[in-house]
Amino acid sequence: MDIVFNINKLGLEGLGATLISLVRNCSDSSQLKLHFLCASLDLSDKNNIESLLQKELFSGEIYFIDFDPVKIFGHLKSLHGDYTNYGRLLIPGIIKNDSALYLDSDLIILIDILLLNNYDFRNEVIAATFGCKIQYSLDHSFFEKRLNWNSDMGYFNSGVLLFNLRKWRETAMDDKWKKLADKFPDELTSHDQTLLNAICEGSFAHLDPAFNKLWEPGSLVPANINLSILHFSGSPKPWDLFGRFVHKGYLTWHAHNSVEWSSKYSKMSGLKLNRSWKIKKSIFRHLMRKIKNVKVPIF
């Protein structure tokens, strides 16, 4: 089973717990091929990933593929100045097998990932959990006004995606997303997620909701988290500045992280401070909500 991660330096802090939970809950890790699309990772980062997997007794295969997101996607709308997230669009050109699973680096995987092996795509290009109708998506205006979609069409989050690579190639999906990206480079509100939904036109195989349970900052623990994939969507993440105070998933993430990994990637850095500045509005908003909900004892 081919599994692909799309990683830059900032993604490494969350990746540790994702990999640990993936391996510990997999019934046979020898069946896994882990591919890491690396944006500006150095040799020490790759060695740390290999060392972590070795300590978790991972017995599958590991591959690292370097790419330059700015060179390939720099003409598109960025996410806080970063283009790494578009990297998952490269998966069909990298993985030569008929299918591949994409996983974000902000997940806790509490289910045997091999349950998705030999998945029946029902002739769809992508399988994903149903997120909402287009009218409730962040980029609804793009779909409704620019692509003239019906507001009732389906929409998915791109944090967990199963690619039908054979169908993707047969239907020339690479050409389709590239044409859309060239036509609307500044209107991709949700970046690669906008493009992936656009090329599917509301038609995709529906994974069980357990495979992508969104856990946003400030939200309570999602229902039935056992045997599921928890996805720390939005900002701040549990490991971001002030994340431990505003994200109720902090203890869950911390329990699946390793002390050694944390010592390498949880330290304050220029990159982390820069991210904190870019998401400062979200941090402040959730801190204010937290403060307002604090009960003051009466003496």
Secondary structure, 3 states (H helix, E strand, C coil): CEEEEEEEHHHHHHHHHHHHHHHHCCCCHHHCEEEEEEECCCHHHHHHHHHHHHHCCCCCEEEEEECCHHHHHCCCCCECCECHHHHHHHHHHHCCCCEEEEECCCEEECCCHHHHCCCCCCCCCEEEEEEEEHHHCCCHHHHHHHCCCCCCCEEECCCEEEEEHHHHHHCCHHHHHHHHHHHCCCCCCCCHHHHHHHHHCCCCEEECHHHCEECCCCCCCCCCCCCCEEECCCCCCCCCCCHHHHCCCHHHHHHHCCHHHHHHHCCCCHHHHHHHHHCHHHHHHHHHHHHHHCCCCCC
